[in-house]
Amino acid sequence: MSVTILEHDGVISTLTINRPDKLNALNRDVLEGVAAAVEACIAHGTRCLIVTGAGKAFVAGADIAAMATLSPAEAQEFSELGHRAGHAMETAPFPSIAAINGFALGGGCELAMACDFAYASTKAKLGQPETKLSVVPGFGGTQRLLRRVGSAMARELVYTGKMINAQEALRIGLVNAVFEPDELLAEARKTAEMICANGPLSVQACKRLVLEGADLPLPEANALEAKVFGECFATADQREGMAAFLEKRPANFKAE
Ligand code: COA
């Protein structure tokens, strides 16, 4: 059985991390599987990807058994592999929703943060426990956490390594919503459907703007937005979207 399972349902795809007996811990195969899944989604024409875990965990971290005896150089290389997987997810030309069904610790929390946003089940537990192992988060945790929840909260979570529950994750903005476990995937799917009903090129452009704009000074980021806003008016879908509104009918977008 593959350690990553990718399923397509029209333009909505679901990636399930599948090592339930090891709480979906991220080893090389899983990390390579995540990056390969993003590539496969691009080839398929995915417009929204849901990422979840098999069994009781989302992902309980990088695989400690695989890391325990690494040399410094090997550990750096493993970290870089994790970064490549996160980067592939983060920069994919479609939004991704982490559906956190259970433990999202260490690399699991980092994978969730590489997605565009996250929903959690009431059973979710999140955290960056790496300092308990006397290492730092290695797959983007220190950086994405501070960008997502702010510097002070990120520092507290990383220094203490404590686990927080879904409600606390919601309160600090680490997840966008909390659902009962049996509703989590259906709710993620509903959101995916809302996204996929919109102009595909504009959703893609919004993602690019958020990503590229985040690290730019505001005037430059706003200038980039104005440029991309203008570019939308070179698309057939912009004509269609506005005509459909004026004619009081649903739009028929063609990604053109
Ligand atoms: N790496 C490798 N194996 C892991 C793992 C990880 N990050 N997290 C869990 N596992 C394995 C366990 O070793 C165990 O394997 P075994 O049955 O062969 O002994 C199996 O998954 C089940 O985990 P277990 O600890 O028995 O489950 P639990 O419900 O008692 O505890 C956790 C769950 C998440 C609290 C606990 O597994 C844990 O603390 N995991 C490590 C979290 C972590 O530090 N992540 C960051 C890594 S950098």
py3Dmol code that shows the C-alpha trace and the ligand (Angstrom):
import py3Dmol

protein = """\
ATOM      1  CA  MET A   1       0.000   0.000   0.000  1.00  0.00           C
ATOM      2  CA  SER A   2       1.363   3.392  -0.984  1.00  0.00           C
ATOM      3  CA  VAL A   3       2.277   5.825   1.817  1.00  0.00           C
ATOM      4  CA  THR A   4       0.426   8.565  -0.056  1.00  0.00           C
ATOM      5  CA  ILE A   5      -2.929   8.077  -1.748  1.00  0.00           C
ATOM      6  CA  LEU A   6      -4.069  10.613  -4.318  1.00  0.00           C
ATOM      7  CA  GLU A   7      -7.679  10.514  -5.504  1.00  0.00           C
ATOM      8  CA  HIS A   8      -9.325  12.753  -8.068  1.00  0.00           C
ATOM      9  CA  ASP A   9     -13.019  13.574  -8.114  1.00  0.00           C
ATOM     10  CA  GLY A  10     -13.395  15.940 -11.035  1.00  0.00           C
ATOM     11  CA  VAL A  11     -11.242  18.979 -10.300  1.00  0.00           C
ATOM     12  CA  ILE A  12     -11.166  18.336  -6.546  1.00  0.00           C
ATOM     13  CA  SER A  13      -8.377  16.014  -5.423  1.00  0.00           C
ATOM     14  CA  THR A  14      -7.662  14.442  -2.056  1.00  0.00           C
ATOM     15  CA  LEU A  15      -4.221  13.459  -0.800  1.00  0.00           C
ATOM     16  CA  THR A  16      -4.230  11.052   2.137  1.00  0.00           C
ATOM     17  CA  ILE A  17      -1.011  10.443   4.045  1.00  0.00           C
ATOM     18  CA  ASN A  18      -1.158   6.720   4.624  1.00  0.00           C
ATOM     19  CA  ARG A  19       1.111   5.271   7.325  1.00  0.00           C
ATOM     20  CA  PRO A  20      -1.547   4.908   9.997  1.00  0.00           C
ATOM     21  CA  ASP A  21       0.468   2.414  12.070  1.00  0.00           C
ATOM     22  CA  LYS A  22       3.142   5.139  12.479  1.00  0.00           C
ATOM     23  CA  LEU A  23       0.601   7.959  12.803  1.00  0.00           C
ATOM     24  CA  ASN A  24       1.534   9.013   9.252  1.00  0.00           C
ATOM     25  CA  ALA A  25       5.044  10.096  10.271  1.00  0.00           C
ATOM     26  CA  LEU A  26       6.898  11.722   7.405  1.00  0.00           C
ATOM     27  CA  ASN A  27       9.786   9.674   6.045  1.00  0.00           C
ATOM     28  CA  ARG A  28      11.532  10.183   2.704  1.00  0.00           C
ATOM     29  CA  ASP A  29       8.906   8.186   0.809  1.00  0.00           C
ATOM     30  CA  VAL A  30       6.053  10.279   2.194  1.00  0.00           C
ATOM     31  CA  LEU A  31       7.820  13.573   1.523  1.00  0.00           C
ATOM     32  CA  GLU A  32       8.637  12.521  -2.029  1.00  0.00           C
ATOM     33  CA  GLY A  33       5.029  11.315  -2.340  1.00  0.00           C
ATOM     34  CA  VAL A  34       3.696  14.733  -1.319  1.00  0.00           C
ATOM     35  CA  ALA A  35       5.803  16.527  -3.931  1.00  0.00           C
ATOM     36  CA  ALA A  36       4.870  13.924  -6.558  1.00  0.00           C
ATOM     37  CA  ALA A  37       1.187  14.295  -5.675  1.00  0.00           C
ATOM     38  CA  VAL A  38       1.357  18.046  -6.314  1.00  0.00           C
ATOM     39  CA  GLU A  39       2.934  17.358  -9.725  1.00  0.00           C
ATOM     40  CA  ALA A  40       0.238  14.764 -10.474  1.00  0.00           C
ATOM     41  CA  CYS A  41      -2.458  17.266  -9.500  1.00  0.00           C
ATOM     42  CA  ILE A  42      -0.978  19.866 -11.855  1.00  0.00           C
ATOM     43  CA  ALA A  43      -1.006  17.294 -14.687  1.00  0.00           C
ATOM     44  CA  HIS A  44      -4.600  16.331 -13.800  1.00  0.00           C
ATOM     45  CA  GLY A  45      -5.891  19.917 -13.723  1.00  0.00           C
ATOM     46  CA  THR A  46      -6.783  19.913 -10.015  1.00  0.00           C
ATOM     47  CA  ARG A  47      -8.421  23.147  -8.894  1.00  0.00           C
ATOM     48  CA  CYS A  48      -8.456  22.393  -5.155  1.00  0.00           C
ATOM     49  CA  LEU A  49      -6.589  19.787  -3.123  1.00  0.00           C
ATOM     50  CA  ILE A  50      -7.674  18.445   0.264  1.00  0.00           C
ATOM     51  CA  VAL A  51      -4.863  16.982   2.383  1.00  0.00           C
ATOM     52  CA  THR A  52      -5.670  14.602   5.228  1.00  0.00           C
ATOM     53  CA  GLY A  53      -4.341  11.607   7.134  1.00  0.00           C
ATOM     54  CA  ALA A  54      -5.399   7.955   7.373  1.00  0.00           C
ATOM     55  CA  GLY A  55      -6.479   6.689  10.779  1.00  0.00           C
ATOM     56  CA  LYS A  56      -6.292   8.704  13.986  1.00  0.00           C
ATOM     57  CA  ALA A  57      -3.556  11.147  12.978  1.00  0.00           C
ATOM     58  CA  PHE A  58      -3.132  13.832  10.357  1.00  0.00           C
ATOM     59  CA  VAL A  59       0.664  13.524  10.622  1.00  0.00           C
ATOM     60  CA  ALA A  60       2.439  13.043  13.984  1.00  0.00           C
ATOM     61  CA  GLY A  61       5.664  14.579  12.715  1.00  0.00           C
ATOM     62  CA  ALA A  62       8.782  13.741  10.826  1.00  0.00           C
ATOM     63  CA  ASP A  63       9.739  10.094  11.307  1.00  0.00           C
ATOM     64  CA  ILE A  64      11.816  10.051  14.489  1.00  0.00           C
ATOM     65  CA  ALA A  65      13.034   6.492  13.844  1.00  0.00           C
ATOM     66  CA  ALA A  66      14.342   7.578  10.436  1.00  0.00           C
ATOM     67  CA  MET A  67      16.024  10.665  11.909  1.00  0.00           C
ATOM     68  CA  ALA A  68      17.538   9.340  15.126  1.00  0.00           C
ATOM     69  CA  THR A  69      20.971   8.446  13.747  1.00  0.00           C
ATOM     70  CA  LEU A  70      21.337  11.034  10.969  1.00  0.00           C
ATOM     71  CA  SER A  71      24.607  12.945  10.669  1.00  0.00           C
ATOM     72  CA  PRO A  72      24.389  16.757  10.619  1.00  0.00           C
ATOM     73  CA  ALA A  73      24.748  16.777   6.822  1.00  0.00           C
ATOM     74  CA  GLU A  74      22.115  14.069   6.382  1.00  0.00           C
ATOM     75  CA  ALA A  75      19.760  15.904   8.745  1.00  0.00           C
ATOM     76  CA  GLN A  76      20.138  19.110   6.748  1.00  0.00           C
ATOM     77  CA  GLU A  77      19.421  17.205   3.559  1.00  0.00           C
ATOM     78  CA  PHE A  78      16.300  15.652   5.175  1.00  0.00           C
ATOM     79  CA  SER A  79      15.156  19.117   6.231  1.00  0.00           C
ATOM     80  CA  GLU A  80      15.677  20.354   2.671  1.00  0.00           C
ATOM     81  CA  LEU A  81      13.592  17.450   1.362  1.00  0.00           C
ATOM     82  CA  GLY A  82      10.797  18.469   3.743  1.00  0.00           C
ATOM     83  CA  HIS A  83      11.133  22.058   2.578  1.00  0.00           C
ATOM     84  CA  ARG A  84      10.820  20.960  -1.044  1.00  0.00           C
ATOM     85  CA  ALA A  85       7.572  19.126  -0.250  1.00  0.00           C
ATOM     86  CA  GLY A  86       6.217  22.153   1.637  1.00  0.00           C
ATOM     87  CA  HIS A  87       7.299  24.521  -1.113  1.00  0.00           C
ATOM     88  CA  ALA A  88       5.624  22.356  -3.767  1.00  0.00           C
ATOM     89  CA  MET A  89       2.361  22.443  -1.797  1.00  0.00           C
ATOM     90  CA  GLU A  90       2.605  26.139  -0.977  1.00  0.00           C
ATOM     91  CA  THR A  91       3.371  27.252  -4.522  1.00  0.00           C
ATOM     92  CA  ALA A  92       1.059  24.819  -6.336  1.00  0.00           C
ATOM     93  CA  PRO A  93      -1.182  26.631  -8.846  1.00  0.00           C
ATOM     94  CA  PHE A  94      -4.296  25.577  -6.896  1.00  0.00           C
ATOM     95  CA  PRO A  95      -5.435  26.096  -3.295  1.00  0.00           C
ATOM     96  CA  SER A  96      -4.994  23.306  -0.781  1.00  0.00           C
ATOM     97  CA  ILE A  97      -6.996  22.712   2.397  1.00  0.00           C
ATOM     98  CA  ALA A  98      -5.500  20.717   5.258  1.00  0.00           C
ATOM     99  CA  ALA A  99      -8.245  18.623   6.864  1.00  0.00           C
ATOM    100  CA  ILE A 100      -6.619  17.913  10.226  1.00  0.00           C
ATOM    101  CA  ASN A 101      -8.294  14.759  11.504  1.00  0.00           C
ATOM    102  CA  GLY A 102      -6.024  14.127  14.508  1.00  0.00           C
ATOM    103  CA  PHE A 103      -2.432  14.752  15.572  1.00  0.00           C
ATOM    104  CA  ALA A 104      -0.716  17.444  13.493  1.00  0.00           C
ATOM    105  CA  LEU A 105       2.625  17.650  15.239  1.00  0.00           C
ATOM    106  CA  GLY A 106       6.007  18.826  14.006  1.00  0.00           C
ATOM    107  CA  GLY A 107       6.134  18.039  10.296  1.00  0.00           C
ATOM    108  CA  GLY A 108       2.369  17.496  10.416  1.00  0.00           C
ATOM    109  CA  CYS A 109       1.712  21.016  11.614  1.00  0.00           C
ATOM    110  CA  GLU A 110       4.272  22.198   9.051  1.00  0.00           C
ATOM    111  CA  LEU A 111       2.531  20.310   6.241  1.00  0.00           C
ATOM    112  CA  ALA A 112      -0.799  21.824   7.300  1.00  0.00           C
ATOM    113  CA  MET A 113       0.767  25.302   7.226  1.00  0.00           C
ATOM    114  CA  ALA A 114       2.135  24.710   3.728  1.00  0.00           C
ATOM    115  CA  CYS A 115      -1.499  24.322   2.675  1.00  0.00           C
ATOM    116  CA  ASP A 116      -3.471  27.488   1.987  1.00  0.00           C
ATOM    117  CA  PHE A 117      -5.565  27.042   5.118  1.00  0.00           C
ATOM    118  CA  ALA A 118      -6.658  24.344   7.524  1.00  0.00           C
ATOM    119  CA  TYR A 119      -9.822  22.936   9.050  1.00  0.00           C
ATOM    120  CA  ALA A 120      -9.596  20.744  12.136  1.00  0.00           C
ATOM    121  CA  SER A 121     -11.710  18.041  13.685  1.00  0.00           C
ATOM    122  CA  THR A 122     -12.580  18.391  17.358  1.00  0.00           C
ATOM    123  CA  LYS A 123     -10.073  15.556  17.890  1.00  0.00           C
ATOM    124  CA  ALA A 124      -7.124  17.448  16.397  1.00  0.00           C
ATOM    125  CA  LYS A 125      -4.041  18.202  18.455  1.00  0.00           C
ATOM    126  CA  LEU A 126      -1.460  20.549  16.995  1.00  0.00           C
ATOM    127  CA  GLY A 127       2.021  21.618  17.966  1.00  0.00           C
ATOM    128  CA  GLN A 128       5.711  21.870  17.207  1.00  0.00           C
ATOM    129  CA  PRO A 129       7.246  19.515  19.791  1.00  0.00           C
ATOM    130  CA  GLU A 130      10.738  19.429  18.262  1.00  0.00           C
ATOM    131  CA  THR A 131      12.476  21.117  21.202  1.00  0.00           C
ATOM    132  CA  LYS A 132      11.402  18.110  23.302  1.00  0.00           C
ATOM    133  CA  LEU A 133      13.766  16.144  21.020  1.00  0.00           C
ATOM    134  CA  SER A 134      16.376  18.907  21.206  1.00  0.00           C
ATOM    135  CA  VAL A 135      16.018  19.881  17.566  1.00  0.00           C
ATOM    136  CA  VAL A 136      14.348  22.806  15.824  1.00  0.00           C
ATOM    137  CA  PRO A 137      11.338  22.463  13.521  1.00  0.00           C
ATOM    138  CA  GLY A 138      12.885  21.431  10.215  1.00  0.00           C
ATOM    139  CA  PHE A 139      10.160  21.708   7.588  1.00  0.00           C
ATOM    140  CA  GLY A 140       9.339  25.414   7.851  1.00  0.00           C
ATOM    141  CA  GLY A 141       7.777  25.465  11.316  1.00  0.00           C
ATOM    142  CA  THR A 142       9.628  28.412  12.773  1.00  0.00           C
ATOM    143  CA  GLN A 143       8.953  30.505   9.682  1.00  0.00           C
ATOM    144  CA  ARG A 144       5.414  29.581   8.617  1.00  0.00           C
ATOM    145  CA  LEU A 145       4.126  29.499  12.197  1.00  0.00           C
ATOM    146  CA  LEU A 146       5.260  33.039  12.879  1.00  0.00           C
ATOM    147  CA  ARG A 147       3.706  34.220   9.631  1.00  0.00           C
ATOM    148  CA  ARG A 148       0.434  32.433  10.414  1.00  0.00           C
ATOM    149  CA  VAL A 149      -0.126  33.071  14.122  1.00  0.00           C
ATOM    150  CA  GLY A 150       2.257  35.950  14.858  1.00  0.00           C
ATOM    151  CA  SER A 151       5.672  36.080  16.417  1.00  0.00           C
ATOM    152  CA  ALA A 152       4.794  35.872  20.125  1.00  0.00           C
ATOM    153  CA  MET A 153       2.438  32.906  19.784  1.00  0.00           C
ATOM    154  CA  ALA A 154       4.880  31.116  17.477  1.00  0.00           C
ATOM    155  CA  ARG A 155       7.666  31.601  20.012  1.00  0.00           C
ATOM    156  CA  GLU A 156       5.542  30.206  22.838  1.00  0.00           C
ATOM    157  CA  LEU A 157       4.526  27.133  20.819  1.00  0.00           C
ATOM    158  CA  VAL A 158       8.035  26.410  19.558  1.00  0.00           C
ATOM    159  CA  TYR A 159       9.871  27.042  22.856  1.00  0.00           C
ATOM    160  CA  THR A 160       7.433  24.962  24.939  1.00  0.00           C
ATOM    161  CA  GLY A 161       6.683  22.290  22.342  1.00  0.00           C
ATOM    162  CA  LYS A 162       3.217  22.047  23.859  1.00  0.00           C
ATOM    163  CA  MET A 163       0.228  20.533  22.099  1.00  0.00           C
ATOM    164  CA  ILE A 164      -2.879  22.641  21.634  1.00  0.00           C
ATOM    165  CA  ASN A 165      -6.396  21.448  20.910  1.00  0.00           C
ATOM    166  CA  ALA A 166      -8.562  22.410  17.948  1.00  0.00           C
ATOM    167  CA  GLN A 167     -10.365  25.244  19.753  1.00  0.00           C
ATOM    168  CA  GLU A 168      -7.101  26.869  20.773  1.00  0.00           C
ATOM    169  CA  ALA A 169      -5.782  26.418  17.223  1.00  0.00           C
ATOM    170  CA  LEU A 170      -8.940  28.168  16.006  1.00  0.00           C
ATOM    171  CA  ARG A 171      -8.527  30.985  18.526  1.00  0.00           C
ATOM    172  CA  ILE A 172      -4.975  31.759  17.386  1.00  0.00           C
ATOM    173  CA  GLY A 173      -5.776  31.442  13.682  1.00  0.00           C
ATOM    174  CA  LEU A 174      -3.818  28.263  13.029  1.00  0.00           C
ATOM    175  CA  VAL A 175      -6.998  26.661  11.674  1.00  0.00           C
ATOM    176  CA  ASN A 176      -9.947  28.428  10.086  1.00  0.00           C
ATOM    177  CA  ALA A 177     -12.750  26.234  11.443  1.00  0.00           C
ATOM    178  CA  VAL A 178     -13.423  23.214  13.665  1.00  0.00           C
ATOM    179  CA  PHE A 179     -15.877  20.435  12.815  1.00  0.00           C
ATOM    180  CA  GLU A 180     -17.053  17.158  14.267  1.00  0.00           C
ATOM    181  CA  PRO A 181     -14.760  14.350  13.037  1.00  0.00           C
ATOM    182  CA  ASP A 182     -17.367  12.832  10.720  1.00  0.00           C
ATOM    183  CA  GLU A 183     -18.092  16.233   9.158  1.00  0.00           C
ATOM    184  CA  LEU A 184     -14.514  17.366   8.544  1.00  0.00           C
ATOM    185  CA  LEU A 185     -13.950  16.020   5.037  1.00  0.00           C
ATOM    186  CA  ALA A 186     -17.445  16.949   3.860  1.00  0.00           C
ATOM    187  CA  GLU A 187     -16.938  20.522   5.086  1.00  0.00           C
ATOM    188  CA  ALA A 188     -13.527  20.734   3.401  1.00  0.00           C
ATOM    189  CA  ARG A 189     -15.166  19.469   0.246  1.00  0.00           C
ATOM    190  CA  LYS A 190     -17.951  22.060   0.429  1.00  0.00           C
ATOM    191  CA  THR A 191     -15.326  24.781   0.620  1.00  0.00           C
ATOM    192  CA  ALA A 192     -13.398  23.183  -2.246  1.00  0.00           C
ATOM    193  CA  GLU A 193     -16.598  23.223  -4.321  1.00  0.00           C
ATOM    194  CA  MET A 194     -17.129  26.916  -3.564  1.00  0.00           C
ATOM    195  CA  ILE A 195     -13.578  27.642  -4.696  1.00  0.00           C
ATOM    196  CA  CYS A 196     -13.968  25.565  -7.851  1.00  0.00           C
ATOM    197  CA  ALA A 197     -17.189  27.359  -8.797  1.00  0.00           C
ATOM    198  CA  ASN A 198     -15.222  30.601  -9.156  1.00  0.00           C
ATOM    199  CA  GLY A 199     -13.107  31.820 -12.039  1.00  0.00           C
ATOM    200  CA  PRO A 200     -10.174  29.373 -12.026  1.00  0.00           C
ATOM    201  CA  LEU A 201      -7.640  31.861 -13.356  1.00  0.00           C
ATOM    202  CA  SER A 202      -8.674  34.446 -10.772  1.00  0.00           C
ATOM    203  CA  VAL A 203      -8.378  31.964  -7.868  1.00  0.00           C
ATOM    204  CA  GLN A 204      -4.933  31.003  -9.154  1.00  0.00           C
ATOM    205  CA  ALA A 205      -3.968  34.669  -9.441  1.00  0.00           C
ATOM    206  CA  CYS A 206      -5.242  35.396  -5.905  1.00  0.00           C
ATOM    207  CA  LYS A 207      -3.034  32.632  -4.543  1.00  0.00           C
ATOM    208  CA  ARG A 208      -0.029  33.993  -6.393  1.00  0.00           C
ATOM    209  CA  LEU A 209      -0.731  37.522  -5.099  1.00  0.00           C
ATOM    210  CA  VAL A 210      -1.041  36.372  -1.504  1.00  0.00           C
ATOM    211  CA  LEU A 211       2.198  34.408  -1.768  1.00  0.00           C
ATOM    212  CA  GLU A 212       4.257  36.959  -3.638  1.00  0.00           C
ATOM    213  CA  GLY A 213       2.781  39.977  -1.886  1.00  0.00           C
ATOM    214  CA  ALA A 214       3.352  38.708   1.650  1.00  0.00           C
ATOM    215  CA  ASP A 215       7.075  39.445   1.610  1.00  0.00           C
ATOM    216  CA  LEU A 216       6.911  42.700  -0.379  1.00  0.00           C
ATOM    217  CA  PRO A 217       6.574  46.239   0.990  1.00  0.00           C
ATOM    218  CA  LEU A 218       2.872  47.215   0.813  1.00  0.00           C
ATOM    219  CA  PRO A 219       3.204  49.739  -2.076  1.00  0.00           C
ATOM    220  CA  GLU A 220       4.970  47.114  -4.208  1.00  0.00           C
ATOM    221  CA  ALA A 221       2.437  44.451  -3.233  1.00  0.00           C
ATOM    222  CA  ASN A 222      -0.433  46.772  -4.141  1.00  0.00           C
ATOM    223  CA  ALA A 223       1.244  47.635  -7.454  1.00  0.00           C
ATOM    224  CA  LEU A 224       1.481  43.920  -8.185  1.00  0.00           C
ATOM    225  CA  GLU A 225      -2.209  43.536  -7.353  1.00  0.00           C
ATOM    226  CA  ALA A 226      -3.137  46.359  -9.728  1.00  0.00           C
ATOM    227  CA  LYS A 227      -1.102  44.731 -12.508  1.00  0.00           C
ATOM    228  CA  VAL A 228      -2.763  41.338 -11.990  1.00  0.00           C
ATOM    229  CA  PHE A 229      -6.196  43.001 -11.718  1.00  0.00           C
ATOM    230  CA  GLY A 230      -5.539  44.487 -15.140  1.00  0.00           C
ATOM    231  CA  GLU A 231      -4.436  41.116 -16.505  1.00  0.00           C
ATOM    232  CA  CYS A 232      -7.774  39.593 -15.455  1.00  0.00           C
ATOM    233  CA  PHE A 233      -9.423  41.887 -18.022  1.00  0.00           C
ATOM    234  CA  ALA A 234      -7.560  40.104 -20.790  1.00  0.00           C
ATOM    235  CA  THR A 235      -9.444  36.879 -19.991  1.00  0.00           C
ATOM    236  CA  ALA A 236     -12.672  35.519 -21.455  1.00  0.00           C
ATOM    237  CA  ASP A 237     -13.715  34.455 -17.952  1.00  0.00           C
ATOM    238  CA  GLN A 238     -13.741  38.080 -16.743  1.00  0.00           C
ATOM    239  CA  ARG A 239     -16.129  38.968 -19.586  1.00  0.00           C
ATOM    240  CA  GLU A 240     -18.225  35.903 -18.794  1.00  0.00           C
ATOM    241  CA  GLY A 241     -18.291  36.530 -15.024  1.00  0.00           C
ATOM    242  CA  MET A 242     -19.431  40.120 -15.356  1.00  0.00           C
ATOM    243  CA  ALA A 243     -21.885  39.380 -18.203  1.00  0.00           C
ATOM    244  CA  ALA A 244     -23.401  36.554 -16.149  1.00  0.00           C
ATOM    245  CA  PHE A 245     -23.893  38.900 -13.208  1.00  0.00           C
ATOM    246  CA  LEU A 246     -25.530  41.561 -15.374  1.00  0.00           C
ATOM    247  CA  GLU A 247     -27.719  38.970 -17.125  1.00  0.00           C
ATOM    248  CA  LYS A 248     -28.648  37.403 -13.754  1.00  0.00           C
ATOM    249  CA  ARG A 249     -27.476  33.891 -14.688  1.00  0.00           C
ATOM    250  CA  PRO A 250     -24.759  31.527 -13.429  1.00  0.00           C
ATOM    251  CA  ALA A 251     -21.343  32.042 -14.986  1.00  0.00           C
ATOM    252  CA  ASN A 252     -19.808  29.387 -17.195  1.00  0.00           C
ATOM    253  CA  PHE A 253     -16.070  29.712 -16.630  1.00  0.00           C
ATOM    254  CA  LYS A 254     -13.641  28.016 -18.992  1.00  0.00           C
ATOM    255  CA  ALA A 255     -10.267  28.960 -17.480  1.00  0.00           C
ATOM    256  CA  GLU A 256      -9.643  31.123 -20.550  1.00  0.00           C
TER     257      GLU A 256
END
"""
ligand_1 = """\
48
COA
N 7.972 9.325 14.125
C 8.039 7.984 14.080
N 7.116 7.187 14.620
C 6.066 7.793 15.221
C 5.941 9.174 15.310
C 6.955 9.963 14.720
N 6.901 11.291 14.719
N 4.815 9.463 15.989
C 4.250 8.279 16.311
N 5.009 7.275 15.842
C 4.777 5.825 15.977
C 5.077 5.327 17.376
O 6.457 5.091 17.546
C 4.254 4.080 17.411
O 4.916 3.069 16.702
P 5.012 1.558 17.305
O 3.577 1.122 17.415
O 5.813 0.814 16.288
O 5.661 1.705 18.633
C 3.003 4.457 16.607
O 3.407 5.561 15.784
C 1.844 4.888 17.461
O 2.283 5.956 18.289
P 2.045 5.964 19.870
O 3.096 6.845 20.476
O 1.981 4.556 20.394
O 0.613 6.618 19.942
P -0.028 7.445 21.146
O -1.442 7.655 20.790
O 0.314 6.804 22.458
O 0.754 8.853 21.151
C 1.619 10.880 20.110
C 0.555 9.740 20.089
C 1.422 11.676 18.839
C 1.409 11.743 21.348
C 3.025 10.250 20.149
O 3.105 9.238 19.143
C 4.130 11.230 19.907
O 4.474 11.997 20.781
N 4.730 11.221 18.664
C 5.853 12.023 18.343
C 5.441 13.452 18.095
C 6.639 14.306 17.755
O 7.526 14.515 18.545
N 6.646 14.809 16.508
C 7.678 15.674 16.046
C 8.778 14.908 15.422
S 10.085 15.978 14.877
"""
view = py3Dmol.view(width=600, height=400)
view.addModel(protein, "pdb")
view.setStyle({"model": 0}, {"cartoon": {"style": "trace"}})
view.addModel(ligand_1, "xyz")
view.setStyle({"model": 1}, {"stick": {}})
view.zoomTo()
view.show()
